[in-house]
Each structure stands twice: as C-alpha cells, then as structure tokens.
Amino acid sequence: MSDTIEKVKCLIIGSGPAGYTAAIYAARANMFPVLYQGQQPGGQLTTTNEVENFPGYPNGITGPEMMIELQEQAKRFGTDIRDGWATKVDFSGAIHKVWINDTIEIHAETVIISTGATAKYLGLPSEQKYLQLGGGVSACAVCDGFFYRNQEVVIVGAGDSACEEAHYLSNICKKVTMLVRSDQFRASKIMEARVRNTSNIEILMHTETEEVVGDGQVVTGVKAKNRATGEVVEIPATGFFVAIGHKPNTDIFADYLDLDETGYIKNIPGTAKTNVAGVFVGGDAADHVYRQAITAAGTGCMAALDAERYLAAKH
C-alpha cells in the first residue's frame, strides 16, 4: 500500500462515454476530476468498428476514434486522465477511499463509477478472431444490426435479451437463425412466442456453436452441432451475434453498494445516486436495459451534476 495518500475532489473510475462525459461536466464545474481509464480504456466502444447512431456524426465514426475525441474534450477542460484501475474501495466512512493498482491510495470527496459491463462471449478462437478483426462478430444487435440489412445472420442465446435482439434483427435481415443450447428457452413465454411467430427467424434447439467460419477477413458462416444427434451443419451467415449476457464490472463495490441480482449497481430512480452519499454511477455499470453510448453519456452527465450538487451542499 502507498505511504502517501492523494486527496481529490472528484474521482472518476472508468473511461467509456459515461466516464468521459462525467469528466467534461465535472471539469467545467471546477471539480478538478481525476479519471482512471480502467482495464479497457475507452470501454466497450473500442471493440466497435462503426458508430452510426450517436448524434452529431452524420457520416459515422469508429468507436476508437470517438473515444479519442471524448478523451481530448475531457482533457481540454483540465481532466487529469491516468492509466490504471481501481482494485479496492472502502466506502464505509465520510471520505471515500479507493486504491489504484493495489498501490495508490486516493481519498475522494466524490466518486463517479463508470466501470461499464463486459459482454460475455463463447470464447471460441474463431469467434475471438473475427471479433478482433471487426469482421462480423458482435454482442449488440441494436449497435451493429444495420450493417447486415438484407443479409443472413446467426444469433446465440436463449434469454429475453436474445429473443429481443433476434426480433430486432428480423426486421433488418433477410433471415435470422437462432441457436439455443438446451431444449428450452430461458426467456419469458411472451418473448419466446414472439420469435417463434416471426417467419424469418429459424430456431435450432439443442444446438451449440462449433466454429465461426470466414475467409480470413469476414464471417461467411457458422458451424453448429446438434447436441442430441451429433450432426454438424454449416449455416451461411455474414453476421454472428452473441446474446448470452453481460457482466457488470462492479465486483469491488459489492461490500458497500446495493447491487441487483446480476451485479448491476442500483441507482436512486431519476438520479445517478447510489445508496452511499457522495458515490454516483453512470453508464452500463447500472444499465442492463439500454446499454447504448448515448444513454451512457447522458447518465455520465447526471452523475457529474449530482456530484456537483452534493459538494455544493457540503461546503
């Protein structure tokens, strides 16, 4: 542990659209924010090739470019942006203690958590290869479905969000093949009925992904195995969507903050406030419904404004 303790007015943990937007607002309010970028600087958007649905970019922008622009904007107003990630917190007292990389101890008057969530993937080497290439693997149909309009795609998953994403894709794509690993859906009956009643969604039960097939650049198909019969088929597809859930990056806060059953931080409705005074949350660490860059940015703004008001009431 560090011998020296750094005292800051506003500490922002995480650097996606929520973290950088919070930083812009906090810096402009003379809160002198210190932002630690976390293990994935720029957040999930850095794995997205094209962002076409964020207002103000009529020609679209790549995810990494957008994060660089947000970072530059936060810097312009004086945000102290640093490498490193929070490894431990202590929110039991009036001063919020946060340790960075197990070595630096920071005492913050306010903390804004924007640690985001991590999409779960199957972990197949072929899946990861095309994910890194940006050539047809995605964990967000709303973000990327548009690029596959009038094409054939495959989606993996059996819960409500998988059904929702399959239905969303069915309005854009020529055909959607849905792979469900077991013999039943985990989704609610109404969501299951919706996909079963959609003519261009084909559902393959008892089926798991063996391999994402491609030409070295982009996805061309998916090899899937029927777990009951052992039969392997290759399904033609240009897009492979994984909808098996997200894990919010909130483990280190579990002893102090109220989390829901899946680990998302509970905020006081209509605010960015948590159950601990002076600790605020923005972005996907608290949002399992929308998970969009624009909503993350909006809640990042809310977190900074709530933090500013908290400090004003104290002094």
VEXTORZA-917731 format. One record per residue (C-alpha): x, y, z. Coordinates in Angstrom, 3 decimals. Example, Ala and Ser with C-alpha at 12.3 -4.5 7.8 and 13.67 -1.06 7.14 Angstrom:
// VEXTORZA-917731
+----------+----------+----------+
|        u |        v |        w |
+----------+----------+----------+
|   12.300 |   -4.500 |    7.800 |
|   13.670 |   -1.060 |    7.140 |
+----------+----------+----------+
// end
This chain:
// VEXTORZA-917731
+----------+----------+----------+
|        u |        v |        w |
+----------+----------+----------+
|    0.000 |    0.000 |    0.000 |
|    1.055 |    3.574 |   -0.624 |
|    2.721 |    5.682 |    2.092 |
|    1.226 |    8.826 |    0.622 |
|   -2.477 |    9.483 |    0.290 |
|   -3.744 |   11.651 |   -2.535 |
|   -6.810 |   13.765 |   -1.817 |
|   -9.120 |   14.621 |   -4.721 |
|  -12.445 |   16.375 |   -5.080 |
|  -13.865 |   14.096 |   -7.771 |
|  -12.572 |   10.660 |   -8.772 |
|  -13.965 |    9.025 |  -11.917 |
|  -13.421 |    5.285 |  -12.279 |
|  -13.700 |    4.144 |  -15.907 |
|  -13.394 |    5.781 |  -19.298 |
|  -16.244 |    4.957 |  -21.658 |
|  -18.815 |    7.526 |  -22.826 |
|  -20.160 |    7.798 |  -19.247 |
|  -16.756 |    8.418 |  -17.659 |
|  -15.589 |   10.965 |  -20.222 |
|  -18.914 |   12.836 |  -20.239 |
|  -18.848 |   12.977 |  -16.430 |
|  -15.284 |   14.305 |  -16.684 |
|  -16.272 |   17.059 |  -19.142 |
|  -19.061 |   18.279 |  -16.849 |
|  -17.028 |   17.902 |  -13.648 |
|  -14.020 |   19.732 |  -15.094 |
|  -16.163 |   22.610 |  -16.329 |
|  -17.618 |   22.897 |  -12.810 |
|  -14.113 |   23.282 |  -11.279 |
|  -14.264 |   19.876 |   -9.585 |
|  -10.765 |   19.034 |  -10.904 |
|  -11.652 |   15.438 |  -11.764 |
|   -9.080 |   12.666 |  -11.787 |
|  -10.088 |    9.865 |  -14.185 |
|   -8.579 |    6.383 |  -14.190 |
|   -9.157 |    4.686 |  -17.528 |
|   -9.545 |    1.136 |  -16.268 |
|   -8.567 |   -2.161 |  -17.843 |
|  -10.274 |   -1.325 |  -21.139 |
|   -9.519 |    2.354 |  -21.843 |
|  -12.446 |    3.737 |  -23.812 |
|  -14.738 |    0.895 |  -22.748 |
|  -16.788 |   -1.421 |  -24.961 |
|  -16.943 |    1.081 |  -27.824 |
|  -13.284 |    0.408 |  -28.573 |
|  -14.392 |   -3.003 |  -29.906 |
|  -16.950 |   -1.398 |  -32.239 |
|  -15.868 |   -0.569 |  -35.757 |
|  -18.584 |    1.816 |  -36.880 |
|  -20.760 |    4.027 |  -34.691 |
|  -23.549 |    5.470 |  -36.818 |
|  -26.254 |    6.104 |  -34.216 |
|  -24.554 |    8.689 |  -31.991 |
|  -25.979 |   12.167 |  -32.700 |
|  -23.608 |   14.681 |  -34.255 |
|  -21.716 |   12.271 |  -36.512 |
|  -23.681 |   12.351 |  -39.783 |
|  -21.080 |   10.219 |  -41.560 |
|  -20.496 |    7.870 |  -38.636 |
|  -17.271 |    7.389 |  -36.708 |
|  -15.308 |    4.392 |  -35.462 |
|  -15.619 |    3.504 |  -31.782 |
|  -11.897 |    4.069 |  -31.032 |
|  -11.907 |    7.459 |  -32.828 |
|  -14.949 |    8.565 |  -30.880 |
|  -13.289 |    7.646 |  -27.576 |
|  -10.143 |    9.591 |  -28.524 |
|  -12.299 |   12.649 |  -29.285 |
|  -14.149 |   12.323 |  -25.975 |
|  -10.834 |   11.930 |  -24.155 |
|   -9.438 |   15.053 |  -25.843 |
|  -12.564 |   17.005 |  -24.914 |
|  -12.269 |   15.934 |  -21.261 |
|   -8.559 |   16.880 |  -21.278 |
|   -9.290 |   20.267 |  -22.808 |
|  -11.183 |   21.314 |  -19.675 |
|   -8.475 |   20.049 |  -17.355 |
|   -9.375 |   16.450 |  -16.516 |
|   -6.377 |   14.535 |  -15.144 |
|   -6.574 |   11.309 |  -17.177 |
|   -4.438 |    8.433 |  -15.909 |
|   -3.673 |    4.791 |  -16.671 |
|   -4.655 |    2.283 |  -14.018 |
|   -7.714 |    0.728 |  -12.493 |
|   -9.399 |    0.567 |   -9.113 |
|   -8.606 |   -2.656 |   -7.267 |
|  -10.238 |   -1.980 |   -3.880 |
|  -12.576 |    0.543 |   -2.274 |
|  -13.696 |    1.489 |    1.220 |
|  -16.926 |    3.486 |    1.265 |
|  -17.637 |    2.954 |    4.964 |
|  -16.731 |    6.479 |    6.102 |
|  -17.350 |   10.072 |    5.086 |
|  -14.188 |   10.019 |    2.955 |
|  -14.331 |    7.565 |    0.060 |
|  -11.141 |    5.537 |   -0.175 |
|  -10.070 |    3.957 |   -3.461 |
|   -6.908 |    2.002 |   -4.209 |
|   -5.460 |    2.032 |   -7.737 |
|   -3.439 |   -0.992 |   -8.921 |
|   -3.188 |   -2.047 |   -5.230 |
|   -0.594 |    0.691 |   -4.647 |
|   -2.009 |    4.229 |   -4.848 |
|   -4.470 |    5.258 |   -2.137 |
|   -6.880 |    8.050 |   -3.038 |
|   -9.288 |    9.821 |   -0.702 |
|  -12.101 |   11.343 |   -2.748 |
|  -14.886 |   13.676 |   -1.713 |
|  -16.991 |   12.310 |   -4.574 |
|  -16.641 |    9.160 |   -6.680 |
|  -18.268 |    8.587 |  -10.064 |
|  -18.340 |    4.934 |  -11.081 |
|  -18.398 |    4.310 |  -14.830 |
|  -16.779 |    0.891 |  -14.956 |
|  -19.256 |   -0.418 |  -17.531 |
|  -20.061 |   -4.018 |  -18.305 |
|  -18.318 |   -6.702 |  -20.293 |
|  -20.202 |   -8.665 |  -22.927 |
|  -19.999 |  -12.409 |  -22.464 |
|  -18.694 |  -14.341 |  -25.449 |
|  -18.496 |  -18.069 |  -26.132 |
|  -14.685 |  -17.930 |  -26.076 |
|  -14.143 |  -19.861 |  -29.310 |
|  -10.838 |  -18.956 |  -31.028 |
|  -12.670 |  -18.370 |  -34.329 |
|  -15.224 |  -16.112 |  -32.622 |
|  -12.483 |  -14.051 |  -30.971 |
|  -10.537 |  -13.837 |  -34.237 |
|  -13.414 |  -12.249 |  -36.180 |
|  -14.367 |  -10.105 |  -33.189 |
|  -10.850 |   -8.616 |  -33.185 |
|  -10.914 |   -8.172 |  -36.967 |
|  -14.272 |   -6.399 |  -36.759 |
|  -15.439 |   -8.769 |  -39.467 |
|  -18.855 |   -9.984 |  -38.402 |
|  -18.964 |  -10.878 |  -34.678 |
|  -20.983 |   -8.633 |  -32.388 |
|  -22.597 |   -8.626 |  -28.940 |
|  -25.009 |   -5.802 |  -29.765 |
|  -27.713 |   -6.174 |  -32.415 |
|  -29.000 |   -2.633 |  -31.880 |
|  -25.469 |   -1.265 |  -32.438 |
|  -24.470 |   -3.381 |  -35.411 |
|  -27.586 |   -4.949 |  -36.967 |
|  -27.862 |   -2.164 |  -39.531 |
|  -24.652 |   -3.356 |  -41.225 |
|  -26.309 |   -6.699 |  -42.024 |
|  -29.505 |   -5.451 |  -43.623 |
|  -30.968 |   -7.896 |  -46.140 |
|  -28.338 |  -10.466 |  -45.154 |
|  -28.456 |  -13.757 |  -43.234 |
|  -27.224 |  -13.809 |  -39.637 |
|  -26.912 |  -16.200 |  -36.695 |
|  -27.659 |  -15.306 |  -33.078 |
|  -26.770 |  -17.340 |  -29.979 |
|  -28.775 |  -17.155 |  -26.770 |
|  -31.960 |  -18.249 |  -25.039 |
|  -32.945 |  -15.416 |  -22.702 |
|  -35.178 |  -12.370 |  -23.061 |
|  -32.416 |  -10.181 |  -24.471 |
|  -31.514 |  -12.845 |  -27.067 |
|  -35.168 |  -13.004 |  -28.162 |
|  -35.370 |   -9.214 |  -28.255 |
|  -32.217 |   -8.961 |  -30.346 |
|  -33.340 |  -11.768 |  -32.693 |
|  -36.654 |   -9.992 |  -33.223 |
|  -34.843 |   -6.687 |  -33.814 |
|  -32.587 |   -8.365 |  -36.404 |
|  -35.588 |   -9.996 |  -38.114 |
|  -36.817 |   -6.529 |  -39.133 |
|  -33.495 |   -5.737 |  -40.813 |
|  -32.077 |   -9.055 |  -42.020 |
|  -33.318 |  -11.477 |  -44.625 |
|  -33.019 |  -14.446 |  -42.264 |
|  -32.090 |  -14.939 |  -38.607 |
|  -31.025 |  -18.369 |  -37.320 |
|  -31.245 |  -18.633 |  -33.554 |
|  -29.112 |  -21.231 |  -31.757 |
|  -30.474 |  -22.395 |  -28.393 |
|  -28.159 |  -24.722 |  -26.478 |
|  -30.736 |  -26.610 |  -24.425 |
|  -34.204 |  -27.941 |  -25.202 |
|  -35.946 |  -24.857 |  -23.813 |
|  -35.743 |  -21.082 |  -23.744 |
|  -34.813 |  -19.169 |  -20.596 |
|  -36.854 |  -16.261 |  -21.901 |
|  -40.343 |  -15.335 |  -20.753 |
|  -43.163 |  -17.076 |  -22.620 |
|  -44.206 |  -13.869 |  -24.353 |
|  -40.696 |  -13.276 |  -25.748 |
|  -40.358 |  -16.892 |  -26.836 |
|  -43.719 |  -16.677 |  -28.607 |
|  -42.618 |  -13.522 |  -30.392 |
|  -39.575 |  -15.177 |  -32.002 |
|  -41.439 |  -18.409 |  -32.734 |
|  -44.118 |  -16.420 |  -34.557 |
|  -41.658 |  -14.462 |  -36.699 |
|  -41.483 |  -16.036 |  -40.140 |
|  -37.840 |  -15.238 |  -40.944 |
|  -36.441 |  -16.495 |  -37.618 |
|  -35.402 |  -20.158 |  -37.653 |
|  -34.826 |  -21.632 |  -34.196 |
|  -32.460 |  -24.574 |  -33.747 |
|  -32.882 |  -26.115 |  -30.299 |
|  -30.253 |  -28.357 |  -28.664 |
|  -27.673 |  -26.619 |  -30.843 |
|  -24.322 |  -25.105 |  -29.972 |
|  -21.708 |  -23.228 |  -31.975 |
|  -18.673 |  -25.259 |  -33.014 |
|  -16.894 |  -22.643 |  -35.109 |
|  -17.343 |  -19.234 |  -36.721 |
|  -16.327 |  -19.708 |  -40.357 |
|  -14.834 |  -16.959 |  -42.503 |
|  -12.488 |  -16.074 |  -45.326 |
|   -9.834 |  -14.595 |  -43.045 |
|  -11.408 |  -11.142 |  -43.207 |
|  -15.138 |  -11.502 |  -42.677 |
|  -17.600 |  -14.113 |  -41.431 |
|  -19.167 |  -16.361 |  -44.079 |
|  -20.937 |  -18.944 |  -41.930 |
|  -21.303 |  -20.764 |  -38.629 |
|  -20.704 |  -24.440 |  -37.892 |
|  -23.279 |  -25.651 |  -35.384 |
|  -23.704 |  -29.028 |  -33.713 |
|  -26.944 |  -30.660 |  -32.642 |
|  -26.218 |  -31.881 |  -29.111 |
|  -28.846 |  -34.605 |  -29.329 |
|  -27.865 |  -36.167 |  -32.672 |
|  -24.231 |  -35.042 |  -33.028 |
|  -24.962 |  -33.732 |  -36.519 |
|  -22.866 |  -30.717 |  -37.580 |
|  -24.261 |  -28.229 |  -40.092 |
|  -22.770 |  -25.119 |  -41.638 |
|  -25.179 |  -22.192 |  -41.710 |
|  -24.417 |  -19.446 |  -44.242 |
|  -24.193 |  -16.085 |  -42.439 |
|  -22.375 |  -12.776 |  -42.706 |
|  -23.005 |  -11.828 |  -39.084 |
|  -22.678 |  -13.745 |  -35.797 |
|  -24.410 |  -12.176 |  -32.786 |
|  -23.746 |  -13.341 |  -29.241 |
|  -26.562 |  -12.604 |  -26.786 |
|  -25.637 |  -14.639 |  -23.719 |
|  -25.496 |  -11.706 |  -21.339 |
|  -23.221 |   -9.053 |  -19.916 |
|  -21.275 |   -8.946 |  -16.670 |
|  -21.172 |   -5.546 |  -14.996 |
|  -17.677 |   -4.619 |  -13.775 |
|  -18.802 |   -3.992 |  -10.208 |
|  -17.291 |   -6.759 |   -8.052 |
|  -15.091 |   -4.431 |   -5.988 |
|  -18.112 |   -2.366 |   -4.901 |
|  -20.233 |   -5.296 |   -3.673 |
|  -19.471 |   -4.784 |    0.039 |
|  -20.658 |   -1.169 |    0.010 |
|  -23.139 |   -0.540 |   -2.801 |
|  -26.563 |   -2.041 |   -3.406 |
|  -26.365 |   -4.294 |   -6.464 |
|  -29.183 |   -6.144 |   -8.193 |
|  -29.181 |   -9.942 |   -8.505 |
|  -26.947 |   -9.829 |  -11.593 |
|  -24.452 |   -7.324 |  -10.175 |
|  -25.642 |   -4.022 |  -11.667 |
|  -25.386 |   -1.042 |   -9.303 |
|  -28.777 |    0.189 |   -8.116 |
|  -29.233 |    3.929 |   -8.505 |
|  -31.941 |    6.006 |   -6.855 |
|  -34.509 |    6.312 |   -9.700 |
|  -34.216 |    9.534 |  -11.670 |
|  -30.703 |   10.211 |  -10.340 |
|  -27.149 |    8.893 |  -10.544 |
|  -27.019 |    8.495 |   -6.753 |
|  -26.178 |    5.173 |   -5.101 |
|  -27.000 |    4.131 |   -1.543 |
|  -23.714 |    5.724 |   -0.390 |
|  -23.753 |    9.545 |   -0.171 |
|  -21.125 |   11.044 |   -2.460 |
|  -20.844 |    7.952 |   -4.684 |
|  -22.544 |    8.147 |   -8.073 |
|  -22.889 |    5.825 |  -11.060 |
|  -23.215 |    6.319 |  -14.812 |
|  -23.315 |    4.071 |  -17.854 |
|  -23.545 |    0.314 |  -18.205 |
|  -22.451 |   -0.478 |  -14.639 |
|  -26.034 |    0.428 |  -13.720 |
|  -27.855 |   -0.114 |  -17.039 |
|  -28.838 |   -3.577 |  -18.213 |
|  -31.712 |   -2.298 |  -20.372 |
|  -30.408 |    0.177 |  -22.956 |
|  -26.611 |   -0.255 |  -22.988 |
|  -26.032 |    2.438 |  -25.621 |
|  -23.259 |    5.024 |  -25.863 |
|  -25.795 |    7.865 |  -25.899 |
|  -27.566 |    6.714 |  -22.721 |
|  -24.215 |    6.124 |  -21.018 |
|  -23.159 |    9.677 |  -21.884 |
|  -26.461 |   11.002 |  -20.537 |
|  -26.081 |    9.246 |  -17.197 |
|  -22.438 |   10.362 |  -17.023 |
|  -23.721 |   13.938 |  -17.230 |
|  -26.268 |   13.191 |  -14.481 |
|  -23.534 |   11.733 |  -12.242 |
|  -21.364 |   14.844 |  -12.577 |
|  -24.283 |   17.193 |  -11.893 |
|  -25.360 |   15.139 |   -8.874 |
|  -21.757 |   15.157 |   -7.589 |
|  -21.505 |   18.922 |   -8.078 |
|  -24.720 |   19.476 |   -6.094 |
|  -23.537 |   17.125 |   -3.361 |
|  -20.315 |   19.130 |   -2.981 |
|  -22.171 |   22.459 |   -3.058 |
|  -24.453 |   21.318 |   -0.221 |
|  -21.439 |   20.237 |    1.862 |
|  -19.390 |   23.418 |    1.608 |
+----------+----------+----------+
// end
